[in-house]
Amino acid sequence: MSDNNRTSGFRTRAVHAGGGVEPRTGAHATPIYQTSTFGYFDADRGERLFGGQESGYFYTRLGNPTVRAFEEKVASLEGAEDAVAFASGMGAISALALTFLKPGDELAFLGPLYGGTEGFFHEVLEKFGVHAWEASDLADLEARVTRRVKMVYVETPTNPTLRITDLRNTARIAHSVDALAVTDNTFATPYLTRPLQHDFDVVLHSATKYLGGHGDAIGGVVVGRADAIRELRVTGLRHVGASLGPQEAYLFLRGVKTLPLRMDAHCDGAEIVARTFDGHPAIARVYYPGLSSHVGHEIAARQMKRFGGMVSFDLRGGYDAAKAFLNNLRLFVQAVSLGDVESLSCHPASTTHQLLGPDILARQGVTPGLVRLSVGIEDPEDLVLDIERALESVVSLAAD
Ligand SMILES: Cc1ncc(COP(=O)(O)O)c(C=O)c1O
């Protein structure tokens, strides 16, 4: 039985929403409908399906039952009217821009964002006459926003400095000029923050990260009001076509069932890592919104259930120290991406954010010594030991 009843608890919805025993065979797990096309049995029905007078599946680019089950699950968890899935987080972001922006419009964002997102804003949107500009903070956004701004875009916590944005105030500023308030909720997940409850209009995810949780599938998903999602489905899937495949949808459905359990384990580990290494002599600064020293701590405590699984360290010795640290970690695999059950580590300035160039990186605090840790669900004591050992190599480097 599908459970989209919002009065059920989060864990219940994570397990049941969008799922249920398949009526034809009694299959307990959602079947993978590995088919590109669906017979419509009768020519009149084909015409009605294509014309939108009848709803039903007819081509997987536009809809597929396994993908639909994943969309329903995420919509339920975010408390949204509807959701639409994409082949990647970037597929979702580009579909959003192509659907809701046109030449002459502006997009205002609070940086830093995921490097790929900023790259898309500057390199692709500008080509289509949409100007994307960065506000330094909410006061700056409020001072500069005009009716030309059609979309206000944020991430909270941000990638990679874990800056926190006040969602309710951002939505208020966006709505003062009738702009769409959009947030990338990849880092927080709906378990920790539900931006629609803070007046946001649209929420997107790279499902590749915590929603999937196992590092084995690429995907994206957007939630919001039913009319906005309908528009997005037409432009993003019918006209552009970055559609999620049924195999990936199955992996995400399976992953999301344990999202709340995994997120608590990620948060436990990250809290311990952040507290243990805050003040370590090799580290100039630990970025974690759960630390009371973090500038966004109070807002994070207001709008997040817990503080997430991502921690960044700004190492005193710059790039050399960062490389020595990363090369000496054993449990934290050096790789981009985040939110997997396995711990991951990366150096944003030379990888995910490389294309932004030194000026933007310096302004956004993405220093040569910054390393980002995606704390997995391993025993926190083992992760602490691993980090301690790797930091010894940084200390001995400084002594050389
Ligand atoms: C916060 C955030 N949003 C979006 C993306 C893009 O997602 P994908 O890699 O699934 O296209 C990423 C990728 O790392 C990310 O970290």
The ligand as a Gaussian input file, in Angstrom:
#p B3LYP/6-31G(d) Opt

LIG

0 1
 C       25.457000      20.225000      -3.957000
 C       25.499000      19.574000      -5.300000
 N       24.520000      19.836000      -6.170000
 C       24.509000      19.285000      -7.407000
 C       25.503000      18.427000      -7.808000
 C       25.454000      17.821000      -9.195000
 O       24.907000      16.548000      -9.103000
 P       25.234000      15.348000     -10.147000
 O       26.674000      15.031000     -10.007000
 O       24.304000      14.266000      -9.710000
 O       24.918000      15.875000     -11.502000
 C       26.536000      18.111000      -6.927000
 C       27.611000      17.185000      -7.342000
 O       28.578000      16.985000      -6.653000
 C       26.541000      18.705000      -5.637000
 O       27.511000      18.462000      -4.756000

